[in-house]
Amino acid sequence: MSEGVERNTRTIEGSVVTDFAHRMSYGGYLDLDTLLSAQRPLSGESGGEEHHDELLFIIQHQTTELWLKLVLHELSAACRMLREDRLAPALKCIARVKHIQKTLTEQWSVLATLTPAEYAEFRGVLGNASGFQSAQYRAIEFTLGNKNAGMLRVFESDPAAHALVKAALDAPSLYDEFLRMLARSGYDIPTAVLERDVTQAWQFTPELVPVFTAIYDDPQQNWAAYETCEELVDLEDNFQLWRFRHLKTVERIIGMKSGTGGSSGASFLQRALELTFFPELFAVRTEIGR
Protein backbone atom coordinates (compact mmCIF):
# COMPACT_ATOMS: atom_id res chain seq x y z
CA MET A 1 0.00 0.00 0.00
CA SER A 2 1.39 3.45 -0.94
CA GLU A 3 2.67 5.75 1.76
CA GLY A 4 -0.01 8.12 3.05
CA VAL A 5 -2.87 5.97 1.70
CA GLU A 6 -4.71 3.64 4.05
CA ARG A 7 -7.99 1.82 3.42
CA ASN A 8 -8.50 3.85 0.24
CA THR A 9 -8.44 7.13 2.17
CA ARG A 10 -5.98 9.90 1.39
CA THR A 11 -4.31 11.39 4.43
CA ILE A 12 -4.78 15.17 4.69
CA GLU A 13 -1.34 16.78 4.73
CA GLY A 14 -0.54 18.72 7.87
CA SER A 15 0.13 21.86 5.87
CA VAL A 16 -3.43 21.94 4.43
CA VAL A 17 -5.39 24.90 5.85
CA THR A 18 -8.62 23.75 7.53
CA ASP A 19 -9.54 26.70 9.77
CA PHE A 20 -11.36 29.41 7.81
CA ALA A 21 -12.86 31.35 10.68
CA HIS A 22 -10.66 34.33 9.75
CA ARG A 23 -9.31 33.36 6.32
CA MET A 24 -10.56 33.67 2.76
CA SER A 25 -12.13 30.37 1.67
CA TYR A 26 -12.99 28.95 -1.73
CA GLY A 27 -16.71 29.47 -1.14
CA GLY A 28 -16.15 32.97 0.20
CA TYR A 29 -14.00 34.07 -2.73
CA LEU A 30 -16.53 32.77 -5.26
CA ASP A 31 -19.51 33.95 -3.18
CA LEU A 32 -21.01 30.49 -3.53
CA ASP A 33 -23.78 31.22 -1.03
CA THR A 34 -25.13 33.78 -3.50
CA LEU A 35 -24.35 31.77 -6.63
CA LEU A 36 -25.85 28.47 -5.49
CA SER A 37 -28.96 30.08 -4.03
CA ALA A 38 -29.79 31.79 -7.34
CA GLN A 39 -31.56 28.69 -8.73
CA ARG A 40 -35.18 29.10 -7.68
CA PRO A 41 -37.53 26.82 -9.63
CA LEU A 42 -41.07 28.20 -9.85
CA SER A 43 -42.92 25.01 -10.72
CA GLY A 44 -43.54 24.14 -7.07
CA GLU A 45 -44.64 27.59 -5.88
CA SER A 46 -48.39 27.12 -6.40
CA GLY A 47 -48.55 24.16 -4.04
CA GLY A 48 -47.64 21.50 -6.57
CA GLU A 49 -44.46 19.47 -6.71
CA GLU A 50 -41.35 21.16 -8.07
CA HIS A 51 -40.55 19.69 -11.48
CA HIS A 52 -37.29 17.77 -11.51
CA ASP A 53 -36.08 19.19 -14.85
CA GLU A 54 -36.63 22.87 -14.15
CA LEU A 55 -33.28 23.05 -12.33
CA LEU A 56 -31.54 21.88 -15.51
CA PHE A 57 -33.30 24.61 -17.50
CA ILE A 58 -32.28 27.32 -15.02
CA ILE A 59 -28.66 26.22 -14.68
CA GLN A 60 -28.29 25.90 -18.46
CA HIS A 61 -29.27 29.53 -18.94
CA GLN A 62 -27.48 30.90 -15.89
CA THR A 63 -24.18 29.29 -16.89
CA THR A 64 -24.68 30.62 -20.42
CA GLU A 65 -25.05 34.12 -19.00
CA LEU A 66 -21.85 33.70 -16.99
CA TRP A 67 -19.95 32.70 -20.13
CA LEU A 68 -21.55 35.57 -22.06
CA LYS A 69 -20.31 37.94 -19.37
CA LEU A 70 -16.77 36.73 -20.01
CA VAL A 71 -17.21 36.91 -23.81
CA LEU A 72 -18.34 40.53 -23.52
CA HIS A 73 -15.42 41.27 -21.19
CA GLU A 74 -12.94 39.82 -23.69
CA LEU A 75 -14.49 41.45 -26.77
CA SER A 76 -14.54 44.85 -25.05
CA ALA A 77 -10.86 44.44 -24.21
CA ALA A 78 -10.09 43.35 -27.79
CA CYS A 79 -11.79 46.47 -29.15
CA ARG A 80 -9.80 48.69 -26.80
CA MET A 81 -6.53 46.99 -27.73
CA LEU A 82 -7.20 47.35 -31.45
CA ARG A 83 -7.83 51.07 -30.87
CA GLU A 84 -4.43 51.20 -29.20
CA ASP A 85 -2.78 49.22 -32.05
CA ARG A 86 -1.99 46.39 -29.63
CA LEU A 87 -2.86 43.54 -31.96
CA ALA A 88 -1.18 40.64 -30.14
CA PRO A 89 -3.13 40.96 -26.86
CA ALA A 90 -6.31 41.64 -28.86
CA LEU A 91 -5.85 38.31 -30.65
CA LYS A 92 -5.33 36.60 -27.28
CA CYS A 93 -8.73 37.91 -26.18
CA ILE A 94 -10.33 36.68 -29.40
CA ALA A 95 -8.69 33.27 -28.97
CA ARG A 96 -10.22 33.00 -25.50
CA VAL A 97 -13.64 33.91 -26.88
CA LYS A 98 -13.33 31.12 -29.45
CA HIS A 99 -12.77 28.56 -26.68
CA ILE A 100 -15.76 29.91 -24.75
CA GLN A 101 -17.87 29.63 -27.91
CA LYS A 102 -17.01 25.94 -28.21
CA THR A 103 -18.07 25.39 -24.60
CA LEU A 104 -21.35 27.23 -25.19
CA THR A 105 -22.07 25.18 -28.31
CA GLU A 106 -21.37 21.87 -26.53
CA GLN A 107 -23.61 22.98 -23.67
CA TRP A 108 -26.70 22.70 -25.90
CA SER A 109 -26.30 18.91 -25.73
CA VAL A 110 -27.12 19.05 -22.01
CA LEU A 111 -30.35 20.98 -22.57
CA ALA A 112 -31.22 18.61 -25.42
CA THR A 113 -31.70 15.85 -22.82
CA LEU A 114 -34.91 17.69 -21.87
CA THR A 115 -37.78 16.00 -23.70
CA PRO A 116 -40.84 17.84 -25.05
CA ALA A 117 -43.07 16.17 -22.44
CA GLU A 118 -40.76 17.18 -19.59
CA TYR A 119 -40.49 20.80 -20.73
CA ALA A 120 -44.25 21.10 -21.25
CA GLU A 121 -44.78 20.32 -17.56
CA PHE A 122 -43.08 23.53 -16.38
CA ARG A 123 -42.94 25.79 -19.47
CA GLY A 124 -45.92 27.77 -18.22
CA VAL A 125 -44.00 29.18 -15.24
CA LEU A 126 -41.66 31.03 -17.61
CA GLY A 127 -44.42 33.46 -18.59
CA ASN A 128 -42.87 35.66 -21.29
CA ALA A 129 -39.28 35.09 -20.15
CA SER A 130 -37.09 34.26 -23.16
CA GLY A 131 -33.45 34.20 -24.17
CA PHE A 132 -34.45 36.90 -26.68
CA GLN A 133 -34.34 39.24 -23.69
CA SER A 134 -30.69 38.50 -22.82
CA ALA A 135 -29.01 41.90 -22.64
CA GLN A 136 -25.54 40.37 -22.66
CA TYR A 137 -26.24 38.32 -25.78
CA ARG A 138 -27.58 41.42 -27.53
CA ALA A 139 -24.56 43.47 -26.46
CA ILE A 140 -22.28 40.77 -27.92
CA GLU A 141 -24.16 40.79 -31.23
CA PHE A 142 -23.89 44.58 -31.33
CA THR A 143 -20.18 44.43 -30.50
CA LEU A 144 -19.73 42.09 -33.46
CA GLY A 145 -21.69 44.39 -35.78
CA ASN A 146 -25.26 42.99 -35.91
CA LYS A 147 -26.81 46.20 -34.58
CA ASN A 148 -30.51 46.96 -34.36
CA ALA A 149 -31.63 50.02 -32.40
CA GLY A 150 -35.17 48.63 -32.30
CA MET A 151 -33.98 45.97 -29.86
CA LEU A 152 -33.53 48.66 -27.19
CA ARG A 153 -37.28 48.62 -26.57
CA VAL A 154 -36.97 45.16 -25.05
CA PHE A 155 -34.82 46.58 -22.23
CA GLU A 156 -36.67 49.81 -21.43
CA SER A 157 -37.98 48.43 -18.13
CA ASP A 158 -34.45 47.51 -16.98
CA PRO A 159 -32.19 50.61 -16.86
CA ALA A 160 -28.96 48.66 -16.30
CA ALA A 161 -29.63 46.26 -19.19
CA HIS A 162 -30.72 49.15 -21.41
CA ALA A 163 -27.49 51.03 -20.64
CA LEU A 164 -25.38 47.96 -21.45
CA VAL A 165 -27.03 47.39 -24.82
CA LYS A 166 -27.11 51.11 -25.69
CA ALA A 167 -23.37 51.41 -24.99
CA ALA A 168 -22.71 48.50 -27.36
CA LEU A 169 -24.96 50.10 -29.99
CA ASP A 170 -23.14 53.43 -29.82
CA ALA A 171 -19.60 52.01 -29.81
CA PRO A 172 -17.60 50.95 -32.88
CA SER A 173 -17.82 47.20 -33.43
CA LEU A 174 -14.86 44.85 -33.31
CA TYR A 175 -14.81 44.92 -37.12
CA ASP A 176 -14.89 48.74 -37.14
CA GLU A 177 -11.87 48.81 -34.83
CA PHE A 178 -10.00 46.27 -36.98
CA LEU A 179 -10.63 48.27 -40.17
CA ARG A 180 -9.53 51.47 -38.48
CA MET A 181 -6.35 49.76 -37.34
CA LEU A 182 -5.73 48.57 -40.91
CA ALA A 183 -6.14 52.14 -42.14
CA ARG A 184 -3.59 53.38 -39.60
CA SER A 185 -1.27 50.62 -40.81
CA GLY A 186 -1.39 51.93 -44.39
CA TYR A 187 -4.13 49.81 -45.95
CA ASP A 188 -6.51 51.57 -48.33
CA ILE A 189 -9.70 51.46 -46.28
CA PRO A 190 -12.42 53.66 -47.86
CA THR A 191 -13.13 56.91 -46.01
CA ALA A 192 -16.84 56.11 -46.00
CA VAL A 193 -16.10 52.99 -43.96
CA LEU A 194 -13.97 54.87 -41.45
CA GLU A 195 -16.58 57.61 -41.03
CA ARG A 196 -19.71 55.44 -41.09
CA ASP A 197 -22.49 55.65 -38.50
CA VAL A 198 -21.43 52.87 -36.13
CA THR A 199 -24.93 52.60 -34.63
CA GLN A 200 -26.08 51.02 -37.90
CA ALA A 201 -25.76 47.33 -38.72
CA TRP A 202 -22.74 46.52 -40.85
CA GLN A 203 -23.59 46.24 -44.54
CA PHE A 204 -21.54 44.41 -47.15
CA THR A 205 -19.02 46.85 -48.65
CA PRO A 206 -17.63 45.59 -51.99
CA GLU A 207 -14.83 48.20 -51.93
CA LEU A 208 -13.22 46.27 -49.07
CA VAL A 209 -12.93 43.02 -51.01
CA PRO A 210 -9.87 44.15 -53.05
CA VAL A 211 -8.16 45.20 -49.81
CA PHE A 212 -8.63 41.73 -48.35
CA THR A 213 -7.74 40.08 -51.65
CA ALA A 214 -4.35 41.81 -51.57
CA ILE A 215 -3.83 40.64 -47.99
CA TYR A 216 -4.69 37.03 -48.85
CA ASP A 217 -2.62 37.09 -52.04
CA ASP A 218 0.54 37.75 -50.00
CA PRO A 219 0.04 36.45 -46.45
CA GLN A 220 3.73 36.56 -45.55
CA GLN A 221 3.95 40.25 -46.35
CA ASN A 222 0.64 40.95 -44.59
CA TRP A 223 0.83 38.38 -41.81
CA ALA A 224 -0.65 40.43 -38.96
CA ALA A 225 -3.68 41.45 -41.02
CA TYR A 226 -3.97 37.98 -42.56
CA GLU A 227 -3.93 36.24 -39.18
CA THR A 228 -6.52 38.63 -37.75
CA CYS A 229 -8.82 38.04 -40.73
CA GLU A 230 -8.70 34.30 -40.10
CA GLU A 231 -9.34 34.77 -36.38
CA LEU A 232 -12.45 36.81 -37.20
CA VAL A 233 -13.63 34.13 -39.62
CA ASP A 234 -13.22 31.56 -36.82
CA LEU A 235 -15.24 33.82 -34.53
CA GLU A 236 -18.11 34.03 -37.02
CA ASP A 237 -17.99 30.29 -37.79
CA ASN A 238 -18.26 29.50 -34.09
CA PHE A 239 -21.12 31.95 -33.64
CA GLN A 240 -23.04 30.39 -36.51
CA LEU A 241 -22.50 26.91 -35.08
CA TRP A 242 -23.88 28.14 -31.75
CA ARG A 243 -26.92 29.62 -33.52
CA PHE A 244 -27.47 26.37 -35.42
CA ARG A 245 -27.29 24.23 -32.27
CA HIS A 246 -29.69 26.63 -30.57
CA LEU A 247 -32.13 26.24 -33.47
CA LYS A 248 -31.90 22.43 -33.49
CA THR A 249 -32.29 22.21 -29.71
CA VAL A 250 -35.41 24.38 -29.84
CA GLU A 251 -36.83 22.27 -32.68
CA ARG A 252 -36.10 19.12 -30.68
CA ILE A 253 -37.85 20.38 -27.54
CA ILE A 254 -40.79 22.52 -28.74
CA GLY A 255 -40.99 21.81 -32.47
CA MET A 256 -42.43 24.75 -34.38
CA LYS A 257 -44.37 26.30 -31.48
CA SER A 258 -44.00 30.02 -30.78
CA GLY A 259 -41.38 31.12 -28.27
CA THR A 260 -42.31 32.23 -24.75
CA GLY A 261 -41.16 35.77 -25.60
CA GLY A 262 -43.62 36.03 -28.49
CA SER A 263 -41.29 35.18 -31.39
CA SER A 264 -42.12 32.54 -33.98
CA GLY A 265 -39.62 30.23 -32.23
CA ALA A 266 -37.58 27.97 -34.51
CA SER A 267 -38.53 30.02 -37.61
CA PHE A 268 -37.17 33.17 -35.96
CA LEU A 269 -33.92 31.40 -35.07
CA GLN A 270 -33.62 30.04 -38.61
CA ARG A 271 -33.60 33.59 -40.00
CA ALA A 272 -30.76 34.53 -37.64
CA LEU A 273 -28.53 32.12 -39.57
CA GLU A 274 -28.68 34.56 -42.48
CA LEU A 275 -27.02 37.32 -40.44
CA THR A 276 -23.31 37.84 -40.89
CA PHE A 277 -20.64 39.83 -39.07
CA PHE A 278 -17.75 40.02 -41.53
CA PRO A 279 -19.19 39.42 -45.02
CA GLU A 280 -16.13 40.68 -46.93
CA LEU A 281 -13.94 38.08 -45.24
CA PHE A 282 -16.12 35.40 -46.80
CA ALA A 283 -16.57 37.16 -50.13
CA VAL A 284 -12.79 37.36 -50.57
CA ARG A 285 -12.62 33.58 -50.75
CA THR A 286 -14.33 33.68 -54.15
CA GLU A 287 -11.63 36.03 -55.41
CA ILE A 288 -8.57 34.12 -54.17
CA GLY A 289 -6.87 32.17 -56.95
CA ARG A 290 -8.96 33.58 -59.79
C-alpha positions in Angstrom: 0.0 0.0 0.0 1.4 3.4 -0.9 2.7 5.7 1.8 0.0 8.1 3.0 -2.9 6.0 1.7 -4.7 3.6 4.1 -8.0 1.8 3.4 -8.5 3.8 0.2 -8.4 7.1 2.2 -6.0 9.9 1.4 -4.3 11.4 4.4 -4.8 15.2 4.7 -1.3 16.8 4.7 -0.5 18.7 7.9 0.1 21.9 5.9 -3.4 21.9 4.4 -5.4 24.9 5.8 -8.6 23.8 7.5 -9.5 26.7 9.8 -11.4 29.4 7.8 -12.9 31.4 10.7 -10.7 34.3 9.8 -9.3 33.4 6.3 -10.6 33.7 2.8 -12.1 30.4 1.7 -13.0 28.9 -1.7 -16.7 29.5 -1.1 -16.2 33.0 0.2 -14.0 34.1 -2.7 -16.5 32.8 -5.3 -19.5 34.0 -3.2 -21.0 30.5 -3.5 -23.8 31.2 -1.0 -25.1 33.8 -3.5 -24.3 31.8 -6.6 -25.9 28.5 -5.5 -29.0 30.1 -4.0 -29.8 31.8 -7.3 -31.6 28.7 -8.7 -35.2 29.1 -7.7 -37.5 26.8 -9.6 -41.1 28.2 -9.8 -42.9 25.0 -10.7 -43.5 24.1 -7.1 -44.6 27.6 -5.9 -48.4 27.1 -6.4 -48.6 24.2 -4.0 -47.6 21.5 -6.6 -44.5 19.5 -6.7 -41.4 21.2 -8.1 -40.6 19.7 -11.5 -37.3 17.8 -11.5 -36.1 19.2 -14.9 -36.6 22.9 -14.1 -33.3 23.1 -12.3 -31.5 21.9 -15.5 -33.3 24.6 -17.5 -32.3 27.3 -15.0 -28.7 26.2 -14.7 -28.3 25.9 -18.5 -29.3 29.5 -18.9 -27.5 30.9 -15.9 -24.2 29.3 -16.9 -24.7 30.6 -20.4 -25.1 34.1 -19.0 -21.8 33.7 -17.0 -20.0 32.7 -20.1 -21.5 35.6 -22.1 -20.3 37.9 -19.4 -16.8 36.7 -20.0 -17.2 36.9 -23.8 -18.3 40.5 -23.5 -15.4 41.3 -21.2 -12.9 39.8 -23.7 -14.5 41.5 -26.8 -14.5 44.8 -25.0 -10.9 44.4 -24.2 -10.1 43.4 -27.8 -11.8 46.5 -29.2 -9.8 48.7 -26.8 -6.5 47.0 -27.7 -7.2 47.3 -31.5 -7.8 51.1 -30.9 -4.4 51.2 -29.2 -2.8 49.2 -32.1 -2.0 46.4 -29.6 -2.9 43.5 -32.0 -1.2 40.6 -30.1 -3.1 41.0 -26.9 -6.3 41.6 -28.9 -5.9 38.3 -30.7 -5.3 36.6 -27.3 -8.7 37.9 -26.2 -10.3 36.7 -29.4 -8.7 33.3 -29.0 -10.2 33.0 -25.5 -13.6 33.9 -26.9 -13.3 31.1 -29.4 -12.8 28.6 -26.7 -15.8 29.9 -24.8 -17.9 29.6 -27.9 -17.0 25.9 -28.2 -18.1 25.4 -24.6 -21.3 27.2 -25.2 -22.1 25.2 -28.3 -21.4 21.9 -26.5 -23.6 23.0 -23.7 -26.7 22.7 -25.9 -26.3 18.9 -25.7 -27.1 19.1 -22.0 -30.3 21.0 -22.6 -31.2 18.6 -25.4 -31.7 15.9 -22.8 -34.9 17.7 -21.9 -37.8 16.0 -23.7 -40.8 17.8 -25.0 -43.1 16.2 -22.4 -40.8 17.2 -19.6 -40.5 20.8 -20.7 -44.2 21.1 -21.3 -44.8 20.3 -17.6 -43.1 23.5 -16.4 -42.9 25.8 -19.5 -45.9 27.8 -18.2 -44.0 29.2 -15.2 -41.7 31.0 -17.6 -44.4 33.5 -18.6 -42.9 35.7 -21.3 -39.3 35.1 -20.1 -37.1 34.3 -23.2 -33.4 34.2 -24.2 -34.5 36.9 -26.7 -34.3 39.2 -23.7 -30.7 38.5 -22.8 -29.0 41.9 -22.6 -25.5 40.4 -22.7 -26.2 38.3 -25.8 -27.6 41.4 -27.5 -24.6 43.5 -26.5 -22.3 40.8 -27.9 -24.2 40.8 -31.2 -23.9 44.6 -31.3 -20.2 44.4 -30.5 -19.7 42.1 -33.5 -21.7 44.4 -35.8 -25.3 43.0 -35.9 -26.8 46.2 -34.6 -30.5 47.0 -34.4 -31.6 50.0 -32.4 -35.2 48.6 -32.3 -34.0 46.0 -29.9 -33.5 48.7 -27.2 -37.3 48.6 -26.6 -37.0 45.2 -25.1 -34.8 46.6 -22.2 -36.7 49.8 -21.4 -38.0 48.4 -18.1 -34.5 47.5 -17.0 -32.2 50.6 -16.9 -29.0 48.7 -16.3 -29.6 46.3 -19.2 -30.7 49.1 -21.4 -27.5 51.0 -20.6 -25.4 48.0 -21.4 -27.0 47.4 -24.8 -27.1 51.1 -25.7 -23.4 51.4 -25.0 -22.7 48.5 -27.4 -25.0 50.1 -30.0 -23.1 53.4 -29.8 -19.6 52.0 -29.8 -17.6 50.9 -32.9 -17.8 47.2 -33.4 -14.9 44.8 -33.3 -14.8 44.9 -37.1 -14.9 48.7 -37.1 -11.9 48.8 -34.8 -10.0 46.3 -37.0 -10.6 48.3 -40.2 -9.5 51.5 -38.5 -6.3 49.8 -37.3 -5.7 48.6 -40.9 -6.1 52.1 -42.1 -3.6 53.4 -39.6 -1.3 50.6 -40.8 -1.4 51.9 -44.4 -4.1 49.8 -46.0 -6.5 51.6 -48.3 -9.7 51.5 -46.3 -12.4 53.7 -47.9 -13.1 56.9 -46.0 -16.8 56.1 -46.0 -16.1 53.0 -44.0 -14.0 54.9 -41.5 -16.6 57.6 -41.0 -19.7 55.4 -41.1 -22.5 55.7 -38.5 -21.4 52.9 -36.1 -24.9 52.6 -34.6 -26.1 51.0 -37.9 -25.8 47.3 -38.7 -22.7 46.5 -40.8 -23.6 46.2 -44.5 -21.5 44.4 -47.2 -19.0 46.8 -48.6 -17.6 45.6 -52.0 -14.8 48.2 -51.9 -13.2 46.3 -49.1 -12.9 43.0 -51.0 -9.9 44.2 -53.1 -8.2 45.2 -49.8 -8.6 41.7 -48.3 -7.7 40.1 -51.7 -4.4 41.8 -51.6 -3.8 40.6 -48.0 -4.7 37.0 -48.9 -2.6 37.1 -52.0 0.5 37.7 -50.0 0.0 36.5 -46.5 3.7 36.6 -45.6 4.0 40.3 -46.3 0.6 40.9 -44.6 0.8 38.4 -41.8 -0.7 40.4 -39.0 -3.7 41.5 -41.0 -4.0 38.0 -42.6 -3.9 36.2 -39.2 -6.5 38.6 -37.8 -8.8 38.0 -40.7 -8.7 34.3 -40.1 -9.3 34.8 -36.4 -12.4 36.8 -37.2 -13.6 34.1 -39.6 -13.2 31.6 -36.8 -15.2 33.8 -34.5 -18.1 34.0 -37.0 -18.0 30.3 -37.8 -18.3 29.5 -34.1 -21.1 31.9 -33.6 -23.0 30.4 -36.5 -22.5 26.9 -35.1 -23.9 28.1 -31.8 -26.9 29.6 -33.5 -27.5 26.4 -35.4 -27.3 24.2 -32.3 -29.7 26.6 -30.6 -32.1 26.2 -33.5 -31.9 22.4 -33.5 -32.3 22.2 -29.7 -35.4 24.4 -29.8 -36.8 22.3 -32.7 -36.1 19.1 -30.7 -37.9 20.4 -27.5 -40.8 22.5 -28.7 -41.0 21.8 -32.5 -42.4 24.7 -34.4 -44.4 26.3 -31.5 -44.0 30.0 -30.8 -41.4 31.1 -28.3 -42.3 32.2 -24.7 -41.2 35.8 -25.6 -43.6 36.0 -28.5 -41.3 35.2 -31.4 -42.1 32.5 -34.0 -39.6 30.2 -32.2 -37.6 28.0 -34.5 -38.5 30.0 -37.6 -37.2 33.2 -36.0 -33.9 31.4 -35.1 -33.6 30.0 -38.6 -33.6 33.6 -40.0 -30.8 34.5 -37.6 -28.5 32.1 -39.6 -28.7 34.6 -42.5 -27.0 37.3 -40.4 -23.3 37.8 -40.9 -20.6 39.8 -39.1 -17.7 40.0 -41.5 -19.2 39.4 -45.0 -16.1 40.7 -46.9 -13.9 38.1 -45.2 -16.1 35.4 -46.8 -16.6 37.2 -50.1 -12.8 37.4 -50.6 -12.6 33.6 -50.8 -14.3 33.7 -54.1 -11.6 36.0 -55.4 -8.6 34.1 -54.2 -6.9 32.2 -57.0 -9.0 33.6 -59.8 
